[in-house]
Amino acid sequence: MSIMNSFVNDIFERIAAEASRLAHYNKRATITSREIQTAVRLLLPGELAKHAVSEGTKAVTSTPVRVICNYDDNNNINNNLQHKNGSFQNH
């Protein structure tokens, strides 16, 4: 179970970091579902990306999630994850 948890956390962090970079490149302060979808398509291969985007779209329409990423003075990403019920906490 620990291996699966590490895997899921790793993929989540990669997607969040890529989405944050995309927003930063486009001079946006907010990561939207568009940045998340683009990050997923960049990180996951073919059919896996299609299924991930489809499942992600279903999840977002049923439970709102907000991810806030800021850059510090050294261009390091500071993630602030918030979920409607407060279950995501990475400060």
The first five atom37 places (N, CA, C, CB, O) and aatype in JSON, in Angstrom:
{
  "aatype": [12, 15, 9, 12, 2, 15, 13, 19, 2, 3, 9, 13, 6, 1, 9, 0, 0, 6, 0, 15, 1, 10, 0, 8, 18, 2, 11, 1, 0, 16, 9, 16, 15, 1, 6, 9, 5, 16, 0, 19, 1, 10, 10, 10, 14, 7, 6, 10, 0, 11, 8, 0, 19, 15, 6, 7, 16, 11, 0, 19, 16, 15, 16, 14, 19, 1, 19, 9, 4, 2, 18, 3, 3, 2, 2, 2, 9, 2, 2, 2, 10, 5, 8, 11, 2, 7, 15, 13, 5, 2, 8],
  "atom_mask": [
    [1, 1, 1, 1, 1],
    [1, 1, 1, 1, 1],
    [1, 1, 1, 1, 1],
    [1, 1, 1, 1, 1],
    [1, 1, 1, 1, 1],
    [1, 1, 1, 1, 1],
    [1, 1, 1, 1, 1],
    [1, 1, 1, 1, 1],
    [1, 1, 1, 1, 1],
    [1, 1, 1, 1, 1],
    [1, 1, 1, 1, 1],
    [1, 1, 1, 1, 1],
    [1, 1, 1, 1, 1],
    [1, 1, 1, 1, 1],
    [1, 1, 1, 1, 1],
    [1, 1, 1, 1, 1],
    [1, 1, 1, 1, 1],
    [1, 1, 1, 1, 1],
    [1, 1, 1, 1, 1],
    [1, 1, 1, 1, 1],
    [1, 1, 1, 1, 1],
    [1, 1, 1, 1, 1],
    [1, 1, 1, 1, 1],
    [1, 1, 1, 1, 1],
    [1, 1, 1, 1, 1],
    [1, 1, 1, 1, 1],
    [1, 1, 1, 1, 1],
    [1, 1, 1, 1, 1],
    [1, 1, 1, 1, 1],
    [1, 1, 1, 1, 1],
    [1, 1, 1, 1, 1],
    [1, 1, 1, 1, 1],
    [1, 1, 1, 1, 1],
    [1, 1, 1, 1, 1],
    [1, 1, 1, 1, 1],
    [1, 1, 1, 1, 1],
    [1, 1, 1, 1, 1],
    [1, 1, 1, 1, 1],
    [1, 1, 1, 1, 1],
    [1, 1, 1, 1, 1],
    [1, 1, 1, 1, 1],
    [1, 1, 1, 1, 1],
    [1, 1, 1, 1, 1],
    [1, 1, 1, 1, 1],
    [1, 1, 1, 1, 1],
    [1, 1, 1, 0, 1],
    [1, 1, 1, 1, 1],
    [1, 1, 1, 1, 1],
    [1, 1, 1, 1, 1],
    [1, 1, 1, 1, 1],
    [1, 1, 1, 1, 1],
    [1, 1, 1, 1, 1],
    [1, 1, 1, 1, 1],
    [1, 1, 1, 1, 1],
    [1, 1, 1, 1, 1],
    [1, 1, 1, 0, 1],
    [1, 1, 1, 1, 1],
    [1, 1, 1, 1, 1],
    [1, 1, 1, 1, 1],
    [1, 1, 1, 1, 1],
    [1, 1, 1, 1, 1],
    [1, 1, 1, 1, 1],
    [1, 1, 1, 1, 1],
    [1, 1, 1, 1, 1],
    [1, 1, 1, 1, 1],
    [1, 1, 1, 1, 1],
    [1, 1, 1, 1, 1],
    [1, 1, 1, 1, 1],
    [1, 1, 1, 1, 1],
    [1, 1, 1, 1, 1],
    [1, 1, 1, 1, 1],
    [1, 1, 1, 1, 1],
    [1, 1, 1, 1, 1],
    [1, 1, 1, 1, 1],
    [1, 1, 1, 1, 1],
    [1, 1, 1, 1, 1],
    [1, 1, 1, 1, 1],
    [1, 1, 1, 1, 1],
    [1, 1, 1, 1, 1],
    [1, 1, 1, 1, 1],
    [1, 1, 1, 1, 1],
    [1, 1, 1, 1, 1],
    [1, 1, 1, 1, 1],
    [1, 1, 1, 1, 1],
    [1, 1, 1, 1, 1],
    [1, 1, 1, 0, 1],
    [1, 1, 1, 1, 1],
    [1, 1, 1, 1, 1],
    [1, 1, 1, 1, 1],
    [1, 1, 1, 1, 1],
    [1, 1, 1, 1, 1]
  ],
  "atom_positions": [
    [[0.83, -1.2, 0.0], [0.0, 0.0, 0.0], [0.87, 1.26, 0.0], [-0.94, 0.0, 1.21], [0.52, 2.26, -0.63]],
    [[1.97, 1.2, 0.7], [2.88, 2.34, 0.77], [3.44, 2.7, -0.61], [4.02, 2.05, 1.74], [3.62, 3.87, -0.93]],
    [[3.72, 1.67, -1.41], [4.25, 1.91, -2.76], [3.21, 2.62, -3.62], [4.67, 0.57, -3.42], [3.54, 3.56, -4.35]],
    [[1.96, 2.18, -3.54], [0.9, 2.83, -4.31], [0.7, 4.27, -3.86], [-0.43, 2.05, -4.18], [0.5, 5.16, -4.69]],
    [[0.76, 4.5, -2.57], [0.62, 5.85, -2.04], [1.74, 6.75, -2.55], [0.6, 5.84, -0.5], [1.5, 7.89, -2.95]],
    [[2.95, 6.23, -2.55], [4.1, 7.0, -3.06], [3.93, 7.29, -4.55], [5.4, 6.24, -2.82], [4.24, 8.39, -5.01]],
    [[3.46, 6.3, -5.3], [3.24, 6.47, -6.73], [2.21, 7.56, -7.01], [2.8, 5.14, -7.37], [2.45, 8.45, -7.82]],
    [[1.08, 7.48, -6.33], [0.01, 8.47, -6.53], [0.49, 9.86, -6.13], [-1.25, 8.08, -5.71], [0.22, 10.83, -6.84]],
    [[1.19, 9.96, -5.01], [1.71, 11.27, -4.59], [2.71, 11.82, -5.6], [2.36, 11.16, -3.21], [2.71, 13.01, -5.88]],
    [[3.57, 10.95, -6.13], [4.56, 11.38, -7.12], [3.89, 11.92, -8.38], [5.5, 10.22, -7.47], [4.25, 12.99, -8.87]],
    [[2.92, 11.17, -8.91], [2.21, 11.61, -10.12], [1.47, 12.92, -9.85], [1.21, 10.53, -10.6], [1.49, 13.84, -10.67]],
    [[0.81, 13.0, -8.69], [0.08, 14.22, -8.35], [1.02, 15.42, -8.29], [-0.64, 14.05, -7.0], [0.71, 16.49, -8.83]],
    [[2.17, 15.25, -7.65], [3.14, 16.34, -7.56], [3.67, 16.74, -8.93], [4.29, 15.95, -6.64], [3.87, 17.92, -9.2]],
    [[3.91, 15.76, -9.79], [4.39, 16.06, -11.14], [3.35, 16.86, -11.93], [4.74, 14.77, -11.89], [3.69, 17.82, -12.62]],
    [[2.08, 16.44, -11.83], [1.01, 17.15, -12.54], [0.87, 18.57, -11.99], [-0.33, 16.38, -12.4], [0.75, 19.52, -12.76]],
    [[0.89, 18.71, -10.66], [0.76, 20.04, -10.06], [1.92, 20.94, -10.47], [0.71, 19.93, -8.53], [1.72, 22.12, -10.77]],
    [[3.13, 20.39, -10.48], [4.3, 21.19, -10.85], [4.23, 21.62, -12.31], [5.59, 20.41, -10.59], [4.53, 22.77, -12.64]],
    [[3.85, 20.69, -13.19], [3.76, 21.02, -14.63], [2.65, 22.04, -14.87], [3.5, 19.74, -15.46], [2.83, 22.98, -15.65]],
    [[1.5, 21.87, -14.21], [0.4, 22.82, -14.35], [0.82, 24.2, -13.84], [-0.85, 22.33, -13.6], [0.47, 25.22, -14.43]],
    [[1.56, 24.22, -12.75], [2.06, 25.49, -12.21], [2.99, 26.17, -13.2], [2.78, 25.25, -10.87], [2.91, 27.38, -13.41]],
    [[3.9, 25.39, -13.81], [4.79, 25.97, -14.81], [4.01, 26.51, -16.0], [5.8, 24.92, -15.29], [4.32, 27.6, -16.5]],
    [[3.01, 25.78, -16.45], [2.19, 26.25, -17.58], [1.51, 27.58, -17.25], [1.13, 25.19, -17.96], [1.5, 28.49, -18.07]],
    [[0.94, 27.68, -16.05], [0.3, 28.93, -15.63], [1.33, 30.04, -15.56], [-0.41, 28.75, -14.27], [1.07, 31.17, -15.98]],
    [[2.49, 29.73, -15.02], [3.57, 30.73, -14.89], [4.03, 31.21, -16.27], [4.77, 30.15, -14.1], [4.19, 32.41, -16.48]],
    [[4.23, 30.28, -17.21], [4.65, 30.64, -18.57], [3.65, 31.56, -19.25], [4.85, 29.39, -19.41], [4.01, 32.44, -20.02]],
    [[2.37, 31.34, -18.94], [1.3, 32.13, -19.55], [0.89, 33.32, -18.7], [0.09, 31.26, -19.81], [-0.14, 33.94, -18.94]],
    [[1.71, 33.64, -17.7], [1.49, 34.79, -16.82], [0.1, 34.77, -16.17], [1.66, 36.08, -17.61], [-0.58, 35.79, -16.1]],
    [[-0.29, 33.6, -15.69], [-1.56, 33.43, -15.0], [-1.3, 33.18, -13.52], [-2.38, 32.26, -15.61], [-0.31, 32.53, -13.16]],
    [[-2.16, 33.7, -12.68], [-2.02, 33.51, -11.24], [-2.78, 32.28, -10.74], [-2.5, 34.75, -10.5], [-2.58, 31.84, -9.61]],
    [[-3.65, 31.74, -11.58], [-4.51, 30.64, -11.17], [-4.33, 29.44, -12.09], [-5.98, 31.08, -11.15], [-4.25, 29.59, -13.31]],
    [[-4.27, 28.27, -11.49], [-4.25, 27.04, -12.28], [-5.69, 26.61, -12.5], [-3.41, 25.9, -11.56], [-6.44, 26.4, -11.54]],
    [[-6.08, 26.48, -13.75], [-7.43, 26.05, -14.08], [-7.4, 24.6, -14.56], [-8.06, 26.97, -15.17], [-6.34, 23.99, -14.66]],
    [[-8.58, 24.07, -14.85], [-8.65, 22.71, -15.36], [-7.91, 22.58, -16.69], [-10.11, 22.28, -15.53], [-7.43, 21.5, -17.03]],
    [[-7.81, 23.66, -17.42], [-7.08, 23.62, -18.7], [-5.6, 23.31, -18.47], [-7.23, 24.96, -19.44], [-5.02, 22.49, -19.19]],
    [[-4.98, 23.96, -17.48], [-3.57, 23.68, -17.16], [-3.39, 22.25, -16.66], [-3.05, 24.68, -16.12], [-2.42, 21.58, -17.0]],
    [[-4.33, 21.79, -15.84], [-4.25, 20.42, -15.33], [-4.35, 19.43, -16.49], [-5.38, 20.15, -14.29], [-3.57, 18.49, -16.57]],
    [[-5.32, 19.64, -17.39], [-5.48, 18.74, -18.53], [-4.25, 18.74, -19.42], [-6.71, 19.13, -19.34], [-3.82, 17.69, -19.87]],
    [[-3.69, 19.91, -19.67], [-2.49, 19.99, -20.5], [-1.33, 19.28, -19.82], [-2.13, 21.46, -20.78], [-0.57, 18.57, -20.48]],
    [[-1.18, 19.47, -18.52], [-0.12, 18.79, -17.78], [-0.27, 17.28, -17.85], [-0.11, 19.25, -16.31], [0.71, 16.56, -18.05]],
    [[-1.49, 16.79, -17.7], [-1.75, 15.35, -17.79], [-1.4, 14.83, -19.17], [-3.23, 15.03, -17.46], [-0.77, 13.78, -19.3]],
    [[-1.79, 15.57, -20.2], [-1.48, 15.14, -21.57], [0.02, 15.14, -21.84], [-2.19, 16.05, -22.58], [0.52, 14.31, -22.6]],
    [[0.75, 16.06, -21.21], [2.21, 16.1, -21.38], [2.92, 14.98, -20.62], [2.74, 17.44, -20.93], [3.93, 14.46, -21.09]],
    [[2.39, 14.61, -19.47], [3.07, 13.65, -18.6], [2.69, 12.2, -18.82], [2.81, 14.0, -17.18], [3.52, 11.3, -18.64]],
    [[1.45, 11.95, -19.2], [0.99, 10.57, -19.35], [0.9, 10.18, -20.82], [-0.37, 10.38, -18.66], [0.55, 11.01, -21.66]],
    [[1.22, 8.93, -21.14], [1.17, 8.5, -22.54], [-0.25, 8.22, -23.04], [2.02, 7.25, -22.71], [-1.09, 7.72, -22.3]],
    [[-0.48, 8.56, -24.31], [-1.68, 8.26, -25.1], [-2.99, 7.99, -24.4], [0.0, 0.0, 0.0], [-3.62, 8.9, -23.85]],
    [[-3.38, 6.72, -24.44], [-4.68, 6.3, -23.94], [-4.82, 6.56, -22.43], [-4.9, 4.81, -24.23], [-5.91, 6.87, -21.96]],
    [[-3.74, 6.44, -21.7], [-3.77, 6.7, -20.26], [-4.13, 8.16, -19.98], [-2.41, 6.37, -19.62], [-4.9, 8.45, -19.06]],
    [[-3.59, 9.07, -20.78], [-3.91, 10.5, -20.63], [-5.38, 10.75, -20.94], [-3.02, 11.35, -21.55], [-6.04, 11.52, -20.23]],
    [[-5.9, 10.11, -21.98], [-7.31, 10.3, -22.34], [-8.23, 9.86, -21.2], [-7.66, 9.51, -23.62], [-9.18, 10.57, -20.85]],
    [[-7.94, 8.69, -20.62], [-8.76, 8.21, -19.51], [-8.6, 9.1, -18.28], [-8.38, 6.76, -19.16], [-9.58, 9.36, -17.58]],
    [[-7.4, 9.56, -18.02], [-7.16, 10.42, -16.86], [-7.92, 11.74, -16.99], [-5.66, 10.7, -16.69], [-8.51, 12.21, -16.03]],
    [[-7.91, 12.32, -18.19], [-8.63, 13.58, -18.42], [-10.13, 13.35, -18.25], [-8.34, 14.13, -19.84], [-10.82, 14.16, -17.64]],
    [[-10.63, 12.24, -18.78], [-12.06, 11.93, -18.66], [-12.46, 11.76, -17.19], [-12.39, 10.65, -19.45], [-13.46, 12.33, -16.75]],
    [[-11.69, 10.97, -16.44], [-12.0, 10.76, -15.02], [-11.82, 12.04, -14.21], [-11.11, 9.65, -14.45], [-12.59, 12.31, -13.29]],
    [[-10.82, 12.82, -14.56], [-10.59, 14.09, -13.87], [-11.74, 15.06, -14.08], [0.0, 0.0, 0.0], [-12.15, 15.76, -13.16]],
    [[-12.25, 15.09, -15.31], [-13.39, 15.96, -15.62], [-14.6, 15.56, -14.8], [-13.72, 15.91, -17.13], [-15.3, 16.42, -14.27]],
    [[-14.84, 14.25, -14.69], [-15.96, 13.78, -13.87], [-15.77, 14.17, -12.41], [-16.1, 12.25, -14.0], [-16.72, 14.59, -11.74]],
    [[-14.55, 14.03, -11.9], [-14.28, 14.34, -10.5], [-14.45, 15.83, -10.2], [-12.86, 13.91, -10.12], [-15.0, 16.19, -9.16]],
    [[-13.99, 16.68, -11.11], [-14.07, 18.13, -10.88], [-15.51, 18.61, -10.93], [-13.23, 18.88, -11.92], [-15.87, 19.51, -10.18]],
    [[-16.32, 18.03, -11.79], [-17.71, 18.46, -11.87], [-18.51, 18.03, -10.65], [-18.36, 17.92, -13.13], [-19.55, 18.62, -10.35]],
    [[-18.04, 16.99, -9.93], [-18.79, 16.55, -8.75], [-18.24, 17.14, -7.44], [-18.76, 15.04, -8.67], [-19.01, 17.31, -6.5]],
    [[-16.93, 17.45, -7.37], [-16.33, 17.99, -6.15], [-15.29, 19.03, -6.52], [-15.7, 16.86, -5.29], [-14.26, 18.67, -7.09]],
    [[-15.52, 20.31, -6.2], [-14.54, 21.33, -6.57], [-13.23, 21.21, -5.79], [-15.13, 22.71, -6.35], [-13.24, 21.01, -4.57]],
    [[-12.11, 21.33, -6.5], [-10.78, 21.31, -5.9], [-10.03, 22.53, -6.39], [-10.01, 19.99, -6.26], [-10.1, 22.87, -7.57]],
    [[-9.31, 23.2, -5.5], [-8.54, 24.38, -5.87], [-7.08, 24.14, -5.52], [-9.09, 25.65, -5.17], [-6.76, 23.78, -4.39]],
    [[-6.21, 24.34, -6.49], [-4.77, 24.21, -6.27], [-4.15, 25.57, -6.49], [-4.13, 23.14, -7.21], [-4.32, 26.17, -7.55]],
    [[-3.43, 26.06, -5.5], [-2.77, 27.36, -5.6], [-1.27, 27.11, -5.54], [-3.24, 28.33, -4.47], [-0.76, 26.57, -4.56]],
    [[-0.56, 27.52, -6.58], [0.9, 27.38, -6.62], [1.52, 28.75, -6.79], [1.35, 26.43, -7.76], [1.14, 29.5, -7.68]],
    [[2.45, 29.06, -5.96], [3.19, 30.31, -6.04], [4.67, 30.01, -6.17], [2.91, 31.21, -4.8], [5.13, 28.95, -5.75]],
    [[5.4, 30.94, -6.74], [6.85, 30.81, -6.83], [7.49, 31.71, -5.79], [7.35, 31.16, -8.26], [7.07, 32.85, -5.6]],
    [[8.53, 31.19, -5.12], [9.27, 32.03, -4.19], [10.36, 32.79, -4.95], [9.89, 31.17, -3.06], [10.4, 32.75, -6.18]],
    [[11.21, 33.49, -4.24], [12.25, 34.32, -4.86], [13.24, 33.52, -5.7], [12.99, 35.08, -3.8], [13.88, 34.08, -6.59]],
    [[13.37, 32.23, -5.42], [14.31, 31.38, -6.16], [13.62, 30.55, -7.24], [15.04, 30.46, -5.21], [14.19, 29.57, -7.73]],
    [[12.4, 30.93, -7.62], [11.59, 30.22, -8.6], [11.27, 28.78, -8.19], [12.31, 30.2, -9.93], [11.07, 27.92, -9.04]],
    [[11.21, 28.51, -6.88], [10.76, 27.23, -6.39], [9.25, 27.29, -6.22], [11.46, 26.86, -5.04], [8.69, 28.32, -5.87]],
    [[8.6, 26.17, -6.49], [7.14, 26.13, -6.41], [6.72, 25.89, -4.96], [6.57, 25.02, -7.33], [7.21, 24.98, -4.29]],
    [[5.8, 26.72, -4.48], [5.16, 26.53, -3.18], [3.71, 26.16, -3.45], [5.27, 27.83, -2.27], [2.93, 27.0, -3.89]],
    [[3.35, 24.91, -3.2], [2.0, 24.44, -3.47], [1.12, 24.61, -2.24], [2.01, 22.97, -3.91], [1.55, 24.37, -1.11]],
    [[-0.09, 25.03, -2.47], [-1.09, 25.17, -1.44], [-2.32, 24.44, -1.95], [-1.4, 26.69, -1.11], [-3.04, 24.96, -2.8]],
    [[-2.58, 23.25, -1.45], [-3.67, 22.44, -1.96], [-4.86, 22.57, -1.02], [-3.25, 20.96, -2.12], [-4.74, 22.44, 0.19]],
    [[-6.01, 22.83, -1.61], [-7.21, 22.97, -0.8], [-8.33, 22.16, -1.44], [-7.62, 24.46, -0.65], [-8.49, 22.15, -2.66]],
    [[-9.1, 21.49, -0.61], [-10.22, 20.68, -1.08], [-11.45, 21.15, -0.33], [-9.96, 19.15, -0.86], [-11.36, 21.67, 0.78]],
    [[-12.6, 20.96, -0.94], [-13.84, 21.44, -0.34], [-14.01, 20.95, 1.11], [-15.03, 20.99, -1.17], [-14.43, 21.71, 1.97]],
    [[-13.68, 19.67, 1.37], [-13.84, 19.16, 2.72], [-12.56, 19.23, 3.54], [-14.32, 17.74, 2.67], [-12.51, 18.72, 4.66]],
    [[-11.52, 19.85, 2.99], [-10.29, 20.07, 3.74], [-9.35, 18.88, 3.79], [0.0, 0.0, 0.0], [-8.41, 18.89, 4.58]],
    [[-9.58, 17.83, 2.98], [-8.76, 16.63, 3.09], [-7.38, 16.78, 2.45], [-9.47, 15.48, 2.46], [-6.48, 16.03, 2.82]],
    [[-7.17, 17.72, 1.53], [-5.86, 17.95, 0.95], [-5.18, 19.06, 1.74], [-5.95, 18.32, -0.56], [-5.69, 20.17, 1.83]],
    [[-4.03, 18.75, 2.3], [-3.3, 19.79, 3.02], [-1.82, 19.62, 2.76], [-3.61, 19.74, 4.54], [-1.18, 18.77, 3.38]],
    [[-1.27, 20.41, 1.87], [0.16, 20.41, 1.56], [0.6, 21.86, 1.55], [0.48, 19.7, 0.19], [0.47, 22.53, 0.53]],
    [[1.1, 22.35, 2.67], [1.43, 23.77, 2.77], [2.91, 23.98, 2.8], [0.82, 24.38, 4.01], [3.37, 25.11, 2.89]]
  ]
}
